[in-house]
Amino acid sequence: MKADIHPQSHDVVFQDASANFAFLTRSTMTSKDKIKWEDGKEYPLIKVEISSKSHPFYTGKHKVMDVGGRVDKFRQRYAQK
């Protein structure tokens, strides 16, 4: 690998406000916002809209919704033929 071409990673806290969930990991992202973590140190805070605590695939709360009866309309249209 070539030296000095890859971004440096550092500790960062990602926070999912919708699920009141945060986790500490390493990333190349940074932020001006800071948060004091459980170990007493301050880390950059990255706010995310969705995480494993709020995503329907991981929570098991995925619902398939038939918006406007599309399936029924399809069946009616092609059942006549």
A tleap script that builds the chain and sets N, CA, C and O, in Angstrom:
source leaprc.protein.ff14SB
mol = sequence {
  NMET LYS ALA ASP ILE HIE PRO GLN SER HIE
  ASP VAL VAL PHE GLN ASP ALA SER ALA ASN
  PHE ALA PHE LEU THR ARG SER THR MET THR
  SER LYS ASP LYS ILE LYS TRP GLU ASP GLY
  LYS GLU TYR PRO LEU ILE LYS VAL GLU ILE
  SER SER LYS SER HIE PRO PHE TYR THR GLY
  LYS HIE LYS VAL MET ASP VAL GLY GLY ARG
  VAL ASP LYS PHE ARG GLN ARG TYR ALA GLN
  CLYS
}
set mol.1.N position { 0.827 -1.181 0.000 }
set mol.1.CA position { 0.000 0.000 0.000 }
set mol.1.C position { 0.876 1.251 0.000 }
set mol.1.O position { 1.966 1.263 0.572 }
set mol.2.N position { 0.390 2.278 -0.638 }
set mol.2.CA position { 1.097 3.553 -0.637 }
set mol.2.C position { 0.926 4.231 0.716 }
set mol.2.O position { -0.143 4.174 1.323 }
set mol.3.N position { 1.970 4.857 1.166 }
set mol.3.CA position { 1.928 5.550 2.457 }
set mol.3.C position { 1.263 6.918 2.308 }
set mol.3.O position { 1.366 7.563 1.265 }
set mol.4.N position { 0.587 7.341 3.357 }
set mol.4.CA position { 0.022 8.693 3.487 }
set mol.4.C position { -1.044 9.049 2.451 }
set mol.4.O position { -1.206 10.227 2.133 }
set mol.5.N position { -1.778 8.064 1.911 }
set mol.5.CA position { -2.875 8.401 0.995 }
set mol.5.C position { -4.235 8.062 1.591 }
set mol.5.O position { -5.263 8.493 1.069 }
set mol.6.N position { -4.254 7.293 2.679 }
set mol.6.CA position { -5.514 6.889 3.287 }
set mol.6.C position { -5.872 7.824 4.441 }
set mol.6.O position { -4.988 8.241 5.190 }
set mol.7.N position { -7.155 8.158 4.594 }
set mol.7.CA position { -7.545 9.027 5.710 }
set mol.7.C position { -7.353 8.301 7.043 }
set mol.7.O position { -7.498 7.082 7.130 }
set mol.8.N position { -7.032 9.059 8.053 }
set mol.8.CA position { -6.821 8.491 9.379 }
set mol.8.C position { -8.161 8.314 10.086 }
set mol.8.O position { -9.007 9.208 10.051 }
set mol.9.N position { -8.351 7.180 10.719 }
set mol.9.CA position { -9.582 6.946 11.478 }
set mol.9.C position { -9.327 7.294 12.946 }
set mol.9.O position { -8.195 7.246 13.428 }
set mol.10.N position { -10.387 7.637 13.623 }
set mol.10.CA position { -10.332 7.991 15.036 }
set mol.10.C position { -11.646 7.582 15.684 }
set mol.10.O position { -12.599 7.222 14.993 }
set mol.11.N position { -11.697 7.636 17.007 }
set mol.11.CA position { -12.909 7.257 17.726 }
set mol.11.C position { -13.997 8.308 17.531 }
set mol.11.O position { -13.739 9.510 17.607 }
set mol.12.N position { -15.218 7.835 17.277 }
set mol.12.CA position { -16.376 8.698 17.033 }
set mol.12.C position { -17.603 8.047 17.658 }
set mol.12.O position { -17.704 6.821 17.694 }
set mol.13.N position { -18.527 8.849 18.144 }
set mol.13.CA position { -19.793 8.347 18.666 }
set mol.13.C position { -20.884 8.631 17.641 }
set mol.13.O position { -21.065 9.775 17.224 }
set mol.14.N position { -21.605 7.600 17.238 }
set mol.14.CA position { -22.758 7.742 16.361 }
set mol.14.C position { -24.003 7.657 17.236 }
set mol.14.O position { -24.118 6.766 18.077 }
set mol.15.N position { -24.944 8.596 17.032 }
set mol.15.CA position { -26.145 8.654 17.858 }
set mol.15.C position { -27.390 8.634 16.987 }
set mol.15.O position { -27.539 9.435 16.064 }
set mol.16.N position { -28.281 7.701 17.301 }
set mol.16.CA position { -29.586 7.606 16.655 }
set mol.16.C position { -30.590 8.218 17.619 }
set mol.16.O position { -30.972 7.587 18.604 }
set mol.17.N position { -31.018 9.440 17.343 }
set mol.17.CA position { -31.905 10.158 18.255 }
set mol.17.C position { -33.297 9.540 18.310 }
set mol.17.O position { -33.959 9.620 19.345 }
set mol.18.N position { -33.756 8.925 17.220 }
set mol.18.CA position { -35.102 8.361 17.207 }
set mol.18.C position { -35.219 7.143 18.115 }
set mol.18.O position { -36.306 6.847 18.610 }
set mol.19.N position { -34.118 6.437 18.340 }
set mol.19.CA position { -34.153 5.246 19.190 }
set mol.19.C position { -33.424 5.456 20.514 }
set mol.19.O position { -33.320 4.528 21.316 }
set mol.20.N position { -32.916 6.675 20.751 }
set mol.20.CA position { -32.160 6.974 21.962 }
set mol.20.C position { -31.032 5.952 22.141 }
set mol.20.O position { -30.909 5.317 23.188 }
set mol.21.N position { -30.217 5.811 21.101 }
set mol.21.CA position { -29.170 4.802 21.056 }
set mol.21.C position { -27.892 5.434 20.518 }
set mol.21.O position { -27.931 6.188 19.546 }
set mol.22.N position { -26.773 5.131 21.140 }
set mol.22.CA position { -25.483 5.651 20.683 }
set mol.22.C position { -24.439 4.547 20.810 }
set mol.22.O position { -24.538 3.676 21.675 }
set mol.23.N position { -23.440 4.598 19.934 }
set mol.23.CA position { -22.355 3.623 20.024 }
set mol.23.C position { -21.040 4.268 19.615 }
set mol.23.O position { -21.001 5.177 18.786 }
set mol.24.N position { -19.984 3.782 20.209 }
set mol.24.CA position { -18.637 4.291 19.971 }
set mol.24.C position { -17.935 3.361 18.996 }
set mol.24.O position { -17.926 2.145 19.186 }
set mol.25.N position { -17.351 3.930 17.961 }
set mol.25.CA position { -16.642 3.152 16.956 }
set mol.25.C position { -15.544 4.018 16.345 }
set mol.25.O position { -15.351 5.167 16.744 }
set mol.26.N position { -14.844 3.468 15.394 }
set mol.26.CA position { -13.811 4.225 14.688 }
set mol.26.C position { -14.341 4.602 13.316 }
set mol.26.O position { -15.036 3.822 12.667 }
set mol.27.N position { -13.999 5.823 12.881 }
set mol.27.CA position { -14.456 6.313 11.597 }
set mol.27.C position { -13.527 7.413 11.104 }
set mol.27.O position { -12.763 7.995 11.874 }
set mol.28.N position { -13.607 7.685 9.810 }
set mol.28.CA position { -12.868 8.818 9.255 }
set mol.28.C position { -13.704 10.091 9.315 }
set mol.28.O position { -13.182 11.182 9.083 }
set mol.29.N position { -14.999 9.969 9.625 }
set mol.29.CA position { -15.870 11.134 9.748 }
set mol.29.C position { -15.529 11.913 11.012 }
set mol.29.O position { -14.999 11.361 11.976 }
set mol.30.N position { -15.842 13.197 10.990 }
set mol.30.CA position { -15.637 14.023 12.174 }
set mol.30.C position { -16.779 15.041 12.275 }
set mol.30.O position { -17.562 15.208 11.340 }
set mol.31.N position { -16.854 15.699 13.398 }
set mol.31.CA position { -17.925 16.656 13.633 }
set mol.31.C position { -17.449 17.687 14.644 }
set mol.31.O position { -16.545 17.431 15.440 }
set mol.32.N position { -18.079 18.862 14.598 }
set mol.32.CA position { -17.773 19.888 15.593 }
set mol.32.C position { -18.486 19.584 16.908 }
set mol.32.O position { -18.045 20.015 17.974 }
set mol.33.N position { -19.599 18.835 16.827 }
set mol.33.CA position { -20.332 18.459 18.035 }
set mol.33.C position { -19.525 17.432 18.826 }
set mol.33.O position { -18.891 16.548 18.250 }
set mol.34.N position { -19.557 17.559 20.137 }
set mol.34.CA position { -18.839 16.644 21.028 }
set mol.34.C position { -19.811 16.042 22.022 }
set mol.34.O position { -20.843 16.635 22.336 }
set mol.35.N position { -19.472 14.856 22.515 }
set mol.35.CA position { -20.267 14.204 23.551 }
set mol.35.C position { -19.319 13.534 24.527 }
set mol.35.O position { -18.282 12.995 24.139 }
set mol.36.N position { -19.686 13.574 25.792 }
set mol.36.CA position { -18.894 12.902 26.815 }
set mol.36.C position { -19.392 11.463 26.900 }
set mol.36.O position { -20.571 11.222 27.157 }
set mol.37.N position { -18.503 10.526 26.685 }
set mol.37.CA position { -18.867 9.109 26.632 }
set mol.37.C position { -18.751 8.482 28.014 }
set mol.37.O position { -18.308 9.138 28.956 }
set mol.38.N position { -19.142 7.230 28.143 }
set mol.38.CA position { -19.169 6.508 29.422 }
set mol.38.C position { -17.797 6.415 30.073 }
set mol.38.O position { -17.703 6.296 31.295 }
set mol.39.N position { -16.733 6.468 29.281 }
set mol.39.CA position { -15.382 6.363 29.839 }
set mol.39.C position { -14.848 7.706 30.331 }
set mol.39.O position { -13.716 7.784 30.808 }
set mol.40.N position { -15.662 8.775 30.217 }
set mol.40.CA position { -15.268 10.100 30.697 }
set mol.40.C position { -14.574 10.968 29.658 }
set mol.40.O position { -14.318 12.145 29.915 }
set mol.41.N position { -14.265 10.418 28.498 }
set mol.41.CA position { -13.591 11.177 27.445 }
set mol.41.C position { -14.615 11.808 26.512 }
set mol.41.O position { -15.746 11.332 26.408 }
set mol.42.N position { -14.217 12.875 25.838 }
set mol.42.CA position { -15.073 13.522 24.848 }
set mol.42.C position { -14.712 13.023 23.458 }
set mol.42.O position { -13.538 12.888 23.114 }
set mol.43.N position { -15.756 12.750 22.659 }
set mol.43.CA position { -15.575 12.264 21.299 }
set mol.43.C position { -16.449 13.080 20.353 }
set mol.43.O position { -17.464 13.633 20.777 }
set mol.44.N position { -16.069 13.165 19.074 }
set mol.44.CA position { -16.948 13.806 18.089 }
set mol.44.C position { -18.271 13.041 17.997 }
set mol.44.O position { -18.290 11.813 18.084 }
set mol.45.N position { -19.366 13.764 17.823 }
set mol.45.CA position { -20.698 13.176 17.761 }
set mol.45.C position { -21.250 13.303 16.350 }
set mol.45.O position { -21.349 14.403 15.806 }
set mol.46.N position { -21.610 12.159 15.761 }
set mol.46.CA position { -22.250 12.117 14.447 }
set mol.46.C position { -23.687 11.653 14.666 }
set mol.46.O position { -23.919 10.551 15.165 }
set mol.47.N position { -24.656 12.498 14.292 }
set mol.47.CA position { -26.073 12.138 14.454 }
set mol.47.C position { -26.556 11.466 13.183 }
set mol.47.O position { -26.336 11.968 12.080 }
set mol.48.N position { -27.220 10.321 13.343 }
set mol.48.CA position { -27.737 9.561 12.209 }
set mol.48.C position { -29.250 9.428 12.348 }
set mol.48.O position { -29.791 9.480 13.453 }
set mol.49.N position { -29.921 9.258 11.218 }
set mol.49.CA position { -31.378 9.146 11.222 }
set mol.49.C position { -31.847 7.736 11.547 }
set mol.49.O position { -32.932 7.545 12.096 }
set mol.50.N position { -31.030 6.755 11.208 }
set mol.50.CA position { -31.459 5.372 11.397 }
set mol.50.C position { -30.250 4.515 11.753 }
set mol.50.O position { -29.151 4.730 11.242 }
set mol.51.N position { -30.465 3.551 12.629 }
set mol.51.CA position { -29.403 2.631 13.034 }
set mol.51.C position { -30.016 1.246 13.210 }
set mol.51.O position { -31.181 1.028 12.877 }
set mol.52.N position { -29.240 0.329 13.727 }
set mol.52.CA position { -29.751 -1.028 13.918 }
set mol.52.C position { -30.853 -1.077 14.972 }
set mol.52.O position { -31.631 -2.031 14.991 }
set mol.53.N position { -30.942 -0.089 15.839 }
set mol.53.CA position { -31.998 -0.053 16.864 }
set mol.53.C position { -33.316 0.502 16.337 }
set mol.53.O position { -34.355 0.320 16.971 }
set mol.54.N position { -33.290 1.180 15.180 }
set mol.54.CA position { -34.522 1.764 14.664 }
set mol.54.C position { -34.880 1.262 13.265 }
set mol.54.O position { -35.976 1.547 12.783 }
set mol.55.N position { -34.000 0.533 12.608 }
set mol.55.CA position { -34.280 0.048 11.253 }
set mol.55.C position { -35.239 -1.142 11.322 }
set mol.55.O position { -35.016 -2.059 12.113 }
set mol.56.N position { -36.299 -1.145 10.513 }
set mol.56.CA position { -37.291 -2.220 10.565 }
set mol.56.C position { -36.712 -3.612 10.335 }
set mol.56.O position { -37.220 -4.578 10.905 }
set mol.57.N position { -35.674 -3.748 9.527 }
set mol.57.CA position { -35.097 -5.066 9.277 }
set mol.57.C position { -34.527 -5.662 10.553 }
set mol.57.O position { -34.691 -6.857 10.800 }
set mol.58.N position { -33.865 -4.857 11.362 }
set mol.58.CA position { -33.229 -5.349 12.576 }
set mol.58.C position { -34.194 -5.432 13.746 }
set mol.58.O position { -34.009 -6.261 14.636 }
set mol.59.N position { -35.216 -4.594 13.763 }
set mol.59.CA position { -36.158 -4.601 14.883 }
set mol.59.C position { -37.261 -5.629 14.700 }
set mol.59.O position { -37.925 -5.990 15.672 }
set mol.60.N position { -37.476 -6.111 13.479 }
set mol.60.CA position { -38.530 -7.083 13.222 }
set mol.60.C position { -39.901 -6.460 13.132 }
set mol.60.O position { -40.901 -7.177 13.166 }
set mol.61.N position { -39.981 -5.159 13.019 }
set mol.61.CA position { -41.264 -4.463 12.954 }
set mol.61.C position { -41.609 -4.051 11.531 }
set mol.61.O position { -42.364 -3.103 11.319 }
set mol.62.N position { -41.062 -4.755 10.571 }
set mol.62.CA position { -41.306 -4.437 9.163 }
set mol.62.C position { -42.725 -4.833 8.801 }
set mol.62.O position { -43.156 -5.952 9.081 }
set mol.63.N position { -43.437 -3.929 8.190 }
set mol.63.CA position { -44.808 -4.192 7.773 }
set mol.63.C position { -44.934 -3.917 6.289 }
set mol.63.O position { -44.477 -2.886 5.796 }
set mol.64.N position { -45.552 -4.837 5.585 }
set mol.64.CA position { -45.832 -4.621 4.179 }
set mol.64.C position { -47.225 -4.034 4.101 }
set mol.64.O position { -48.205 -4.662 4.504 }
set mol.65.N position { -47.299 -2.825 3.579 }
set mol.65.CA position { -48.585 -2.150 3.528 }
set mol.65.C position { -49.064 -2.070 2.089 }
set mol.65.O position { -48.296 -1.744 1.184 }
set mol.66.N position { -50.327 -2.369 1.891 }
set mol.66.CA position { -50.935 -2.268 0.583 }
set mol.66.C position { -51.566 -0.883 0.484 }
set mol.66.O position { -52.705 -0.678 0.902 }
set mol.67.N position { -50.827 0.045 -0.063 }
set mol.67.CA position { -51.272 1.434 -0.134 }
set mol.67.C position { -52.295 1.579 -1.250 }
set mol.67.O position { -52.009 1.308 -2.416 }
set mol.68.N position { -53.463 1.999 -0.879 }
set mol.68.CA position { -54.514 2.268 -1.854 }
set mol.68.C position { -55.095 1.036 -2.517 }
set mol.68.O position { -55.722 1.156 -3.570 }
set mol.69.N position { -54.913 -0.137 -1.945 }
set mol.69.CA position { -55.485 -1.356 -2.514 }
set mol.69.C position { -54.890 -1.728 -3.860 }
set mol.69.O position { -55.616 -2.204 -4.732 }
set mol.70.N position { -53.623 -1.532 -4.054 }
set mol.70.CA position { -52.987 -1.800 -5.336 }
set mol.70.C position { -53.099 -3.262 -5.746 }
set mol.70.O position { -53.318 -3.573 -6.917 }
set mol.71.N position { -52.949 -4.145 -4.786 }
set mol.71.CA position { -53.047 -5.576 -5.097 }
set mol.71.C position { -54.463 -5.915 -5.545 }
set mol.71.O position { -54.652 -6.643 -6.519 }
set mol.72.N position { -55.451 -5.391 -4.839 }
set mol.72.CA position { -56.844 -5.648 -5.207 }
set mol.72.C position { -57.170 -5.076 -6.579 }
set mol.72.O position { -57.859 -5.719 -7.371 }
set mol.73.N position { -56.681 -3.875 -6.867 }
set mol.73.CA position { -56.913 -3.277 -8.182 }
set mol.73.C position { -56.292 -4.128 -9.280 }
set mol.73.O position { -56.892 -4.321 -10.337 }
set mol.74.N position { -55.100 -4.632 -9.032 }
set mol.74.CA position { -54.421 -5.479 -10.011 }
set mol.74.C position { -55.222 -6.755 -10.262 }
set mol.74.O position { -55.417 -7.157 -11.409 }
set mol.75.N position { -55.682 -7.383 -9.188 }
set mol.75.CA position { -56.450 -8.632 -9.325 }
set mol.75.C position { -57.766 -8.399 -10.064 }
set mol.75.O position { -58.160 -9.215 -10.898 }
set mol.76.N position { -58.439 -7.305 -9.769 }
set mol.76.CA position { -59.695 -6.998 -10.447 }
set mol.76.C position { -59.458 -6.728 -11.923 }
set mol.76.O position { -60.235 -7.183 -12.762 }
set mol.77.N position { -58.427 -6.015 -12.252 }
set mol.77.CA position { -58.157 -5.656 -13.636 }
set mol.77.C position { -57.845 -6.890 -14.473 }
set mol.77.O position { -58.332 -7.014 -15.597 }
set mol.78.N position { -57.050 -7.793 -13.944 }
set mol.78.CA position { -56.619 -8.935 -14.736 }
set mol.78.C position { -57.478 -10.183 -14.537 }
set mol.78.O position { -57.305 -11.163 -15.262 }
set mol.79.N position { -58.392 -10.170 -13.580 }
set mol.79.CA position { -59.308 -11.301 -13.390 }
set mol.79.C position { -60.385 -11.296 -14.453 }
set mol.79.O position { -60.935 -12.347 -14.781 }
set mol.80.N position { -60.699 -10.117 -15.001 }
set mol.80.CA position { -61.752 -10.004 -16.001 }
set mol.80.C position { -61.322 -10.583 -17.330 }
set mol.80.O position { -62.174 -11.025 -18.101 }
set mol.81.N position { -60.044 -10.599 -17.628 }
set mol.81.CA position { -59.554 -11.033 -18.917 }
set mol.81.C position { -59.436 -12.515 -19.046 }
set mol.81.O position { -59.030 -13.014 -20.096 }
savepdb mol mol.pdb
quit
